[in-house]
């Protein structure tokens, strides 16, 4: 379309403006068309960006959905503190369901309680969806994170078992989203699908968002295992022969404490993180998520089982 | 990177044989967008498969099912950035179901890179890709004449291909076509200028992607604001607040503007433009905002705000004289000719409110179109029941010939007539993509079965 120029003053619409407007549009479609949606909120940086977008989409009203966190009980305490503070500051409803509940119910059977728990999150998520009857769950996943995500729709349809069928996705054209589901089925919606790690950091800087302190450089006791720095915690103690070092690190992602590795860093401000992100030669998950490296297809397999 | 960078979405059309995956790999590699762990992963895989060199095309295939079968199934999105722009590549496989995948990826693209093998020239698939790009109205086209190293970097060969392509493209609705001779394998004219083709003085592919003007790709003249969500805060301080949240799909709006709400036709004035970051005096497409009005009018999701006054451009009873498909209506964009006087008018125009209209349809489902069944049509923020009253013809995407048909199968492109249960507020797709496009949903399965462009 080529159109008449009105001699209007040139309005600069940056890539962040474009991404933000797209994400607001997606959230409003969910709020308007889904009967009982929820926003998955972990206290991590991507979900903190999602909260700001929700504010932009719905204020001055309250969010037309609750915030939901599926807690593995393996989270960093700083992240949980931020989660609770942000939900309280916004005056929005936060629902927390724990893997421990599923373990107590016997729906999750874990041999080693200290092993990574991400694979089990799907069970508690599906139980929570059933408990509240959610027909749509919005999540902060991005397509640049991983190969399987790169092919997932913004509105990703799940069957009654919460499963994703990558070969049978609904075509998604323009920005007209098909939100129709049968009873018992639901959709996962990813409003920030098109954002990259860099976009997230630039947005955090622009919006001056409060994020957990462990995203900034800090001194931490770690153990070197392979290429990764594993944080020492109540769940991870050095094995015989391993050396504990104190290193200046920051986290690029925050997840299960047993498998989320920080990177060496001296970035104490968002601007310094942006500078580091611009020159890093390793992908976000490649540097920090040991659970995704077990096989080339681990994320795809988890998503097929109902992971978001 | 500064915050003032723009976002450009583009697709690449062509088969593996044309060097498409290599071209994407080269763009990512030469713009330093491949990370070490990604590179070592594909190096390992290349080695496992017994390949001598690292296969860059492995970067663009994703799912386990595909890796097992060695094919790409669906549209995948890739992201990279240069200091000038951020890019989203919609990467589509060049196999069967090509039409469906390409139409999907093209629907959000600013630009399409159409690949040609310099040895083979303009082929049937080049015509198919170009037709689909013009059908979806992709604003900018780059004809990438690849494998120039295989034709001795011949200027004459390049010009032959360009000449042939331009003769063909003249039949289509393609306005902005750029032709670049390149070699993806060696990187000539992809990111770096080619020493072997000093006769070519134009931009490299990346330079073009960084500079092609996209501000005018949206309709800046005709204000269109479909209401997405009505904002009614349940708080005392906002007792009387009634805001209409949505995205400005086209044009602009200012406080004090007279607006008409369609389909009801009632009018009011814009009182405030509310955003989280404060009230605005004026807002533009594609901003997401919340509008309030001076008067209390019953408005709900699916209604559309337009500027009051203006003329109706889109006279659209089914069976009207527009008996051509989108691709052949080239030229009249942006300026509209007032049909009664023949004068060029730059006044803003109004959409039509219609329950019957015609469209070009791309059928996406394995289950054929059934004229006896009802479907849902989702158009802007309104969903209505619909049925197909006519299939005028199917377009052969290879020859552009029209054939009468009784049914539509997956990947068919056809001109059809629809009837909807409720009125829709529509524009011609050529004038406004957002108010001229729709999807068709199967009532029984809830699947998205077709994409439509009002014509």
Interface residues (C-beta under 8 A of the other chain):
Chain A: X1 X2 X3 X4 X5 X6 X8 X10 X11 X12 X13 X14 X15 X16 X17 X18 X19 X20 X21 X24 X25 X28 X29 X31 X32 X55 X56 X57 X58 X59 X60 X61 X62 X64 X143 X144 X147 X148 X150 X151 X166 X167 X169 X170 X171 X172 X173 X174 X175 X176 X178 X180 X181 X182 X193 X194 X196 X198 X199 X202 X206 X274 X278 X280 X281 X282 X283 X286 X287 X296 X297 X300 X301
Chain B: X1 X3 X4 X5 X6 X7 X35 X36 X37 X38 X41 X45 X62 X63 X64 X65 X67 X73 X74 X75 X76 X77 X78 X79 X81 X85 X86 X88 X100 X103 X104 X107 X108 X137 X139 X175 X215 X216 X217 X218 X219 X220 X221 X228 X229 X231 X232 X233 X234 X235 X238 X241 X243 X245 X246 X247 X252 X274 X275 X276 X277 X284 X286 X287 X288 X301 X333 X334 X335 X346 X364 X376 X378 X379 X380 X381 X430 X431 X432 X433 X434 X437 X438 X439 X441 X446 X447 X448 X451
